[in-house]
């Protein structure tokens, strides 16, 4: 679950980094990745529960996705706010970001 959520959100974040975004616009790249990471991880868990026979797919997939989409929205807001504050105060702490640049560099 962690790998699926982490890699899915990373791909979304990196695809948004292809565009030249000013500092406030960086959160446009962060937010969808945070939301998707929660939803993808919950989908993986739902599939595992369905495959194990613990719960039927028709029950577990909608239940997991609906509630975790709401959780993901909250997580996206909170994490974006924290990362924006870190970028504003100490941009040197984020390896792929350099102060004064308008784009996240590929590593």
RAFEN-V413215 format. One record per residue. N is the residue number from 1. OMEGA is omega as a letter, one per 30 degrees, with the letter a starting at -180 (* if undefined). D_CENTER is the distance of its C-alpha to the mean C-alpha in Angstrom with 2 decimals. Layout:
# RAFEN-V413215
n=N omega=OMEGA d_center=D_CENTER
n=N omega=OMEGA d_center=D_CENTER
This chain:
# RAFEN-V413215
n=1 omega=a d_center=13.44
n=2 omega=l d_center=11.66
n=3 omega=a d_center=12.24
n=4 omega=l d_center=11.09
n=5 omega=a d_center=7.66
n=6 omega=a d_center=7.41
n=7 omega=l d_center=9.21
n=8 omega=l d_center=7.70
n=9 omega=l d_center=4.30
n=10 omega=l d_center=7.08
n=11 omega=l d_center=9.30
n=12 omega=l d_center=7.67
n=13 omega=a d_center=7.47
n=14 omega=l d_center=10.95
n=15 omega=l d_center=12.31
n=16 omega=l d_center=11.81
n=17 omega=l d_center=13.50
n=18 omega=l d_center=16.50
n=19 omega=l d_center=17.46
n=20 omega=a d_center=19.30
n=21 omega=l d_center=17.60
n=22 omega=a d_center=19.44
n=23 omega=l d_center=18.05
n=24 omega=a d_center=17.26
n=25 omega=l d_center=15.59
n=26 omega=l d_center=13.05
n=27 omega=l d_center=10.96
n=28 omega=l d_center=11.03
n=29 omega=a d_center=8.98
n=30 omega=a d_center=6.55
n=31 omega=l d_center=6.22
n=32 omega=l d_center=5.56
n=33 omega=l d_center=2.60
n=34 omega=l d_center=2.02
n=35 omega=a d_center=4.76
n=36 omega=a d_center=4.95
n=37 omega=l d_center=4.37
n=38 omega=a d_center=6.95
n=39 omega=l d_center=8.91
n=40 omega=l d_center=9.36
n=41 omega=l d_center=10.45
n=42 omega=l d_center=12.70
n=43 omega=l d_center=14.08
n=44 omega=l d_center=14.98
n=45 omega=l d_center=16.67
n=46 omega=l d_center=18.46
n=47 omega=l d_center=19.72
n=48 omega=l d_center=20.96
n=49 omega=l d_center=22.73
n=50 omega=l d_center=24.23
n=51 omega=l d_center=25.42
n=52 omega=a d_center=26.97
n=53 omega=l d_center=28.96
n=54 omega=a d_center=27.86
n=55 omega=l d_center=26.71
n=56 omega=a d_center=27.34
n=57 omega=a d_center=24.53
n=58 omega=l d_center=25.61
n=59 omega=a d_center=24.98
n=60 omega=a d_center=22.01
n=61 omega=l d_center=19.55
n=62 omega=a d_center=19.94
n=63 omega=a d_center=20.04
n=64 omega=a d_center=16.86
n=65 omega=a d_center=14.84
n=66 omega=a d_center=16.43
n=67 omega=a d_center=16.01
n=68 omega=l d_center=12.46
n=69 omega=l d_center=11.51
n=70 omega=l d_center=13.36
n=71 omega=a d_center=11.82
n=72 omega=l d_center=8.23
n=73 omega=l d_center=9.92
n=74 omega=l d_center=11.47
n=75 omega=l d_center=8.69
n=76 omega=l d_center=7.05
n=77 omega=a d_center=10.71
n=78 omega=a d_center=11.60
n=79 omega=l d_center=9.13
n=80 omega=l d_center=9.65
n=81 omega=l d_center=13.28
n=82 omega=a d_center=13.54
n=83 omega=l d_center=12.24
n=84 omega=l d_center=14.46
n=85 omega=l d_center=17.27
n=86 omega=l d_center=17.00
n=87 omega=a d_center=17.12
n=88 omega=a d_center=20.07
n=89 omega=a d_center=21.89
n=90 omega=a d_center=21.32
n=91 omega=l d_center=19.57
n=92 omega=l d_center=21.28
n=93 omega=l d_center=19.01
n=94 omega=a d_center=16.11
n=95 omega=a d_center=17.59
n=96 omega=a d_center=16.38
n=97 omega=l d_center=17.39
n=98 omega=a d_center=21.09
n=99 omega=l d_center=22.71
n=100 omega=l d_center=24.47
n=101 omega=a d_center=22.50
n=102 omega=a d_center=20.81
n=103 omega=l d_center=18.53
n=104 omega=a d_center=16.16
n=105 omega=l d_center=18.31
n=106 omega=a d_center=17.61
n=107 omega=* d_center=18.52
